[in-house]
């Protein structure tokens, strides 16, 4: 891969309704990812499944 290519990557986090808030989990993951200068968080999305009482969070970031 050349030095001027940027990849879009995704982290997926699953949890039950009794687990920590998806927002706090994704923020912690974003903080960890941002520790490296070649990574930048670009978006965060949370879905909640009312039928199964589970949530799923997505954290999108770029890596150069």
C-alpha positions as CSV (number, residue, x, y, z in Angstrom):
1,X,0.0,0.0,0.0
2,X,1.4,3.4,-0.9
3,X,1.9,6.0,1.7
4,X,-0.9,8.3,0.4
5,X,-3.7,5.8,0.5
6,X,-6.4,6.0,3.3
7,X,-8.6,3.1,4.3
8,X,-12.0,3.3,5.9
9,X,-12.3,0.7,8.7
10,X,-15.1,-0.2,11.1
11,X,-15.3,-1.4,14.7
12,X,-18.6,-3.2,15.7
13,X,-19.6,-3.5,19.3
14,X,-22.5,-5.6,20.6
15,X,-24.2,-5.4,24.0
16,X,-27.2,-6.4,26.0
17,X,-29.6,-3.8,27.5
18,X,-27.9,-4.2,30.9
19,X,-24.4,-3.6,29.6
20,X,-22.7,-0.2,29.6
21,X,-24.1,2.4,27.3
22,X,-23.1,1.9,23.7
23,X,-22.1,5.6,23.6
24,X,-19.6,5.3,26.4
25,X,-18.2,2.1,25.0
26,X,-17.8,3.6,21.5
27,X,-16.2,6.8,23.0
28,X,-13.7,4.7,24.9
29,X,-12.9,2.8,21.6
30,X,-12.6,6.1,19.8
31,X,-10.2,7.4,22.4
32,X,-8.0,4.3,22.0
33,X,-8.1,4.5,18.2
34,X,-7.2,8.2,18.2
35,X,-4.0,7.5,20.2
36,X,-2.3,6.7,16.9
37,X,-1.6,9.7,14.7
38,X,-2.4,7.7,11.5
39,X,-6.0,7.0,12.6
40,X,-8.9,9.4,12.7
41,X,-12.5,8.6,13.8
42,X,-15.0,9.9,11.3
43,X,-18.4,8.5,12.4
44,X,-20.2,6.7,15.2
45,X,-23.7,5.0,14.9
46,X,-25.8,3.1,17.4
47,X,-28.7,0.7,16.7
48,X,-31.1,-0.7,19.3
49,X,-33.0,-3.9,18.7
50,X,-36.3,-3.6,20.7
51,X,-37.3,-7.2,20.1
52,X,-34.2,-8.8,21.5
53,X,-33.2,-5.9,23.8
54,X,-29.7,-5.6,22.4
55,X,-27.7,-2.8,21.0
56,X,-25.0,-2.6,18.3
57,X,-22.6,0.2,17.8
58,X,-20.4,1.1,14.8
59,X,-17.3,3.2,14.9
60,X,-15.9,4.2,11.6
61,X,-12.3,5.5,11.3
62,X,-9.7,6.1,8.7
63,X,-6.2,4.7,8.7
64,X,-3.4,6.1,6.5
